[in-house]
Amino acid sequence: MAQDDERARRLAAALRENLRKRKAQARASMADDVPGADGEPDADVPESSPAD
């Protein structure tokens, strides 16, 4: 019984850590996808693109 409780606690902790890592990766990925998300303009993205 106590062994099952310990196993459940370890599993819950591992799942929380995994979720934290996935959220951090998602935030980093979203910041990479959005120009200027870090407050600085990206060097490879023009300030304004001409309308065709």
MMTF fields as JSON, N, C-alpha, C and O atoms, coordinates in Angstrom:
{
  "mmtfVersion": "1.0.0",
  "mmtfProducer": "UNKNOWN",
  "numBonds": 207,
  "numAtoms": 208,
  "numGroups": 52,
  "numChains": 1,
  "numModels": 1,
  "chainsPerModel": [1],
  "groupsPerChain": [52],
  "chainIdList": ["A"],
  "bondAtomList": [4, 2, 8, 6, 12, 10, 16, 14, 20, 18, 24, 22, 28, 26, 32, 30, 36, 34, 40, 38, 44, 42, 48, 46, 52, 50, 56, 54, 60, 58, 64, 62, 68, 66, 72, 70, 76, 74, 80, 78, 84, 82, 88, 86, 92, 90, 96, 94, 100, 98, 104, 102, 108, 106, 112, 110, 116, 114, 120, 118, 124, 122, 128, 126, 132, 130, 136, 134, 140, 138, 144, 142, 148, 146, 152, 150, 156, 154, 160, 158, 164, 162, 168, 166, 172, 170, 176, 174, 180, 178, 184, 182, 188, 186, 192, 190, 196, 194, 200, 198, 204, 202],
  "bondOrderList": [1, 1, 1, 1, 1, 1, 1, 1, 1, 1, 1, 1, 1, 1, 1, 1, 1, 1, 1, 1, 1, 1, 1, 1, 1, 1, 1, 1, 1, 1, 1, 1, 1, 1, 1, 1, 1, 1, 1, 1, 1, 1, 1, 1, 1, 1, 1, 1, 1, 1, 1],
  "groupList": [{"groupName": "MET", "atomNameList": ["N", "CA", "C", "O"], "elementList": ["N", "C", "C", "O"], "formalChargeList": [0, 0, 0, 0], "bondAtomList": [1, 0, 2, 1, 3, 2], "bondOrderList": [1, 1, 2], "singleLetterCode": "M", "chemCompType": "L-PEPTIDE LINKING"}, {"groupName": "ALA", "atomNameList": ["N", "CA", "C", "O"], "elementList": ["N", "C", "C", "O"], "formalChargeList": [0, 0, 0, 0], "bondAtomList": [1, 0, 2, 1, 3, 2], "bondOrderList": [1, 1, 2], "singleLetterCode": "A", "chemCompType": "L-PEPTIDE LINKING"}, {"groupName": "GLN", "atomNameList": ["N", "CA", "C", "O"], "elementList": ["N", "C", "C", "O"], "formalChargeList": [0, 0, 0, 0], "bondAtomList": [1, 0, 2, 1, 3, 2], "bondOrderList": [1, 1, 2], "singleLetterCode": "Q", "chemCompType": "L-PEPTIDE LINKING"}, {"groupName": "ASP", "atomNameList": ["N", "CA", "C", "O"], "elementList": ["N", "C", "C", "O"], "formalChargeList": [0, 0, 0, 0], "bondAtomList": [1, 0, 2, 1, 3, 2], "bondOrderList": [1, 1, 2], "singleLetterCode": "D", "chemCompType": "L-PEPTIDE LINKING"}, {"groupName": "GLU", "atomNameList": ["N", "CA", "C", "O"], "elementList": ["N", "C", "C", "O"], "formalChargeList": [0, 0, 0, 0], "bondAtomList": [1, 0, 2, 1, 3, 2], "bondOrderList": [1, 1, 2], "singleLetterCode": "E", "chemCompType": "L-PEPTIDE LINKING"}, {"groupName": "ARG", "atomNameList": ["N", "CA", "C", "O"], "elementList": ["N", "C", "C", "O"], "formalChargeList": [0, 0, 0, 0], "bondAtomList": [1, 0, 2, 1, 3, 2], "bondOrderList": [1, 1, 2], "singleLetterCode": "R", "chemCompType": "L-PEPTIDE LINKING"}, {"groupName": "LEU", "atomNameList": ["N", "CA", "C", "O"], "elementList": ["N", "C", "C", "O"], "formalChargeList": [0, 0, 0, 0], "bondAtomList": [1, 0, 2, 1, 3, 2], "bondOrderList": [1, 1, 2], "singleLetterCode": "L", "chemCompType": "L-PEPTIDE LINKING"}, {"groupName": "ASN", "atomNameList": ["N", "CA", "C", "O"], "elementList": ["N", "C", "C", "O"], "formalChargeList": [0, 0, 0, 0], "bondAtomList": [1, 0, 2, 1, 3, 2], "bondOrderList": [1, 1, 2], "singleLetterCode": "N", "chemCompType": "L-PEPTIDE LINKING"}, {"groupName": "LYS", "atomNameList": ["N", "CA", "C", "O"], "elementList": ["N", "C", "C", "O"], "formalChargeList": [0, 0, 0, 0], "bondAtomList": [1, 0, 2, 1, 3, 2], "bondOrderList": [1, 1, 2], "singleLetterCode": "K", "chemCompType": "L-PEPTIDE LINKING"}, {"groupName": "SER", "atomNameList": ["N", "CA", "C", "O"], "elementList": ["N", "C", "C", "O"], "formalChargeList": [0, 0, 0, 0], "bondAtomList": [1, 0, 2, 1, 3, 2], "bondOrderList": [1, 1, 2], "singleLetterCode": "S", "chemCompType": "L-PEPTIDE LINKING"}, {"groupName": "VAL", "atomNameList": ["N", "CA", "C", "O"], "elementList": ["N", "C", "C", "O"], "formalChargeList": [0, 0, 0, 0], "bondAtomList": [1, 0, 2, 1, 3, 2], "bondOrderList": [1, 1, 2], "singleLetterCode": "V", "chemCompType": "L-PEPTIDE LINKING"}, {"groupName": "PRO", "atomNameList": ["N", "CA", "C", "O"], "elementList": ["N", "C", "C", "O"], "formalChargeList": [0, 0, 0, 0], "bondAtomList": [1, 0, 2, 1, 3, 2], "bondOrderList": [1, 1, 2], "singleLetterCode": "P", "chemCompType": "L-PEPTIDE LINKING"}, {"groupName": "GLY", "atomNameList": ["N", "CA", "C", "O"], "elementList": ["N", "C", "C", "O"], "formalChargeList": [0, 0, 0, 0], "bondAtomList": [1, 0, 2, 1, 3, 2], "bondOrderList": [1, 1, 2], "singleLetterCode": "G", "chemCompType": "PEPTIDE LINKING"}],
  "groupTypeList": [0, 1, 2, 3, 3, 4, 5, 1, 5, 5, 6, 1, 1, 1, 6, 5, 4, 7, 6, 5, 8, 5, 8, 1, 2, 1, 5, 1, 9, 0, 1, 3, 3, 10, 11, 12, 1, 3, 12, 4, 11, 3, 1, 3, 10, 11, 4, 9, 9, 11, 1, 3],
  "groupIdList": [1, 2, 3, 4, 5, 6, 7, 8, 9, 10, 11, 12, 13, 14, 15, 16, 17, 18, 19, 20, 21, 22, 23, 24, 25, 26, 27, 28, 29, 30, 31, 32, 33, 34, 35, 36, 37, 38, 39, 40, 41, 42, 43, 44, 45, 46, 47, 48, 49, 50, 51, 52],
  "secStructList": [7, 2, 2, 2, 2, 2, 2, 2, 2, 2, 2, 2, 2, 2, 2, 2, 2, 2, 2, 2, 2, 2, 2, 2, 2, 2, 2, 2, 2, 2, 2, 2, 2, 1, 6, 6, 6, 6, 1, 1, 7, 7, 6, 6, 1, 7, 1, 1, 7, 7, 7, 7],
  "xCoordList": [0.825, 0.0, 0.874, 0.679, 1.816, 2.699, 3.559, 3.895, 3.916, 4.716, 3.92, 4.476, 2.623, 1.769, 1.631, 1.621, 1.525, 1.427, 2.693, 2.632, 3.842, 5.123, 5.227, 5.681, 4.806, 4.852, 3.938, 4.305, 2.757, 1.824, 2.411, 2.269, 3.073, 3.699, 4.81, 4.927, 5.625, 6.72, 6.173, 6.691, 5.129, 4.52, 3.943, 4.137, 3.24, 2.661, 3.752, 3.598, 4.845, 5.95, 6.573, 6.896, 6.746, 7.327, 6.41, 6.883, 5.112, 4.165, 4.167, 4.106, 4.236, 4.295, 5.552, 5.499, 6.683, 7.947, 7.884, 8.341, 7.318, 7.174, 6.308, 6.633, 5.216, 4.33, 5.054, 4.909, 5.833, 6.606, 7.557, 7.664, 8.251, 9.202, 8.487, 8.964, 7.356, 6.612, 6.09, 6.106, 5.627, 5.151, 6.302, 6.135, 7.462, 8.632, 9.044, 9.383, 9.02, 9.359, 8.353, 8.735, 7.073, 6.038, 6.221, 6.091, 6.525, 6.748, 7.946, 7.893, 9.017, 10.216, 9.917, 10.372, 9.169, 8.822, 7.943, 8.132, 6.988, 6.108, 6.896, 6.628, 7.847, 8.669, 9.513, 9.757, 9.961, 10.737, 9.87, 10.355, 8.596, 7.698, 7.166, 6.754, 7.168, 6.579, 7.696, 8.426, 7.842, 8.887, 8.67, 7.55, 9.733, 9.64, 9.033, 8.76, 8.81, 8.193, 9.083, 8.594, 10.385, 11.309, 11.499, 12.311, 10.755, 10.847, 11.813, 11.828, 12.616, 13.582, 13.176, 12.755, 13.296, 12.988, 14.004, 15.194, 13.532, 14.429, 15.175, 14.596, 16.447, 17.286, 16.828, 16.972, 16.273, 15.891, 14.45, 13.985, 13.738, 12.353, 12.287, 12.623, 11.854, 11.765, 10.717, 9.746, 10.926, 9.988, 8.59, 7.597, 8.526, 7.242, 7.491, 8.485, 6.59, 6.762, 5.895, 4.779, 6.396, 5.617, 4.39, 4.443, 3.297, 2.065, 2.15, 2.545, 1.784, 1.82, 0.499, 0.354],
  "yCoordList": [-1.197, 0.0, 1.268, 2.149, 1.362, 2.527, 2.61, 3.7, 1.444, 1.405, 1.985, 2.694, 1.681, 2.227, 3.741, 4.459, 4.225, 5.666, 6.372, 7.424, 5.783, 6.369, 6.379, 7.357, 5.293, 5.207, 6.267, 6.904, 6.452, 7.463, 8.865, 9.7, 9.127, 10.446, 10.695, 11.789, 9.664, 9.819, 10.052, 10.885, 9.317, 9.484, 10.889, 11.534, 11.362, 12.703, 13.764, 14.716, 13.602, 14.561, 14.54, 15.592, 13.347, 13.239, 13.875, 14.535, 13.68, 14.275, 15.8, 16.489, 16.329, 17.791, 18.358, 19.384, 17.691, 18.156, 18.109, 19.03, 17.038, 16.902, 18.035, 18.62, 18.342, 19.414, 20.756, 21.555, 21.01, 22.262, 22.389, 23.452, 21.292, 21.318, 21.561, 22.337, 20.909, 21.083, 22.506, 23.071, 23.09, 24.478, 25.423, 26.353, 25.195, 26.037, 25.922, 26.926, 24.709, 24.518, 25.238, 25.866, 25.153, 25.808, 27.323, 27.991, 27.868, 29.317, 29.732, 30.746, 28.962, 29.279, 29.184, 30.019, 28.189, 28.009, 29.16, 29.668, 29.563, 30.667, 31.967, 32.782, 32.167, 33.378, 33.396, 34.462, 32.229, 32.15, 32.447, 33.005, 32.083, 32.242, 33.661, 34.051, 34.437, 35.773, 36.811, 36.974, 37.519, 38.546, 39.637, 40.111, 40.021, 41.088, 40.668, 41.525, 39.379, 38.923, 39.216, 39.351, 39.315, 39.595, 41.094, 41.501, 41.914, 43.355, 44.011, 45.237, 43.228, 43.737, 43.3, 42.16, 44.19, 43.769, 42.744, 42.848, 41.757, 40.743, 41.313, 42.049, 40.982, 41.506, 41.018, 41.735, 39.801, 39.238, 39.55, 39.089, 40.324, 40.672, 42.177, 42.961, 42.588, 44.033, 44.692, 44.056, 45.967, 46.703, 46.714, 46.502, 46.965, 46.91, 46.358, 46.693, 45.516, 44.933, 45.703, 46.101, 45.914, 46.653, 45.854, 44.631, 46.557, 45.901, 45.677, 46.57, 44.496, 44.174, 44.437, 44.221],
  "zCoordList": [0.0, 0.0, 0.0, -0.837, 0.916, 0.976, -0.273, -0.735, -0.82, -2.041, -3.216, -4.054, -3.272, -4.328, -4.195, -5.195, -2.949, -2.717, -3.182, -3.819, -2.858, -3.277, -4.799, -5.392, -5.417, -6.884, -7.508, -8.495, -6.932, -7.436, -7.28, -8.173, -6.144, -5.932, -6.945, -7.498, -7.182, -8.156, -9.56, -10.304, -9.917, -11.236, -11.384, -12.414, -10.367, -10.415, -10.556, -11.32, -9.826, -9.911, -11.299, -11.851, -11.866, -13.207, -14.247, -15.172, -14.101, -15.046, -14.943, -15.962, -13.724, -13.554, -14.197, -14.876, -13.985, -14.569, -16.092, -16.767, -16.623, -18.072, -18.623, -19.656, -17.938, -18.384, -18.356, -19.28, -17.302, -17.226, -18.403, -19.015, -18.716, -19.832, -21.153, -21.981, -21.359, -22.611, -22.746, -23.84, -21.645, -21.684, -22.011, -22.801, -21.413, -21.683, -23.143, -23.769, -23.694, -25.104, -25.991, -26.979, -25.648, -26.449, -26.415, -27.441, -25.229, -25.136, -25.979, -26.674, -25.923, -26.705, -28.194, -28.975, -28.582, -29.987, -30.477, -31.583, -29.652, -30.042, -30.144, -31.026, -29.268, -29.311, -30.578, -31.143, -31.028, -32.268, -33.481, -34.464, -33.425, -34.564, -34.716, -35.809, -33.64, -33.674, -33.723, -32.745, -34.854, -34.945, -33.894, -33.702, -33.229, -32.247, -30.927, -30.087, -30.709, -29.468, -28.264, -27.142, -28.5, -27.408, -27.186, -26.355, -27.923, -27.765, -28.721, -28.841, -29.4, -30.366, -31.768, -31.962, -32.742, -34.115, -34.602, -34.303, -35.35, -35.894, -37.09, -37.889, -37.22, -38.291, -39.654, -40.644, -39.727, -41.017, -41.412, -42.455, -40.595, -40.901, -41.139, -40.251, -42.342, -42.612, -41.72, -41.308, -41.43, -40.587, -41.191, -40.495, -42.501, -43.199, -44.588, -45.231, -45.044, -46.37, -47.361, -47.027, -48.573, -49.569, -50.0, -50.125, -50.224, -50.677, -52.176, -52.925, -52.604, -54.038, -54.696, -55.9]
}
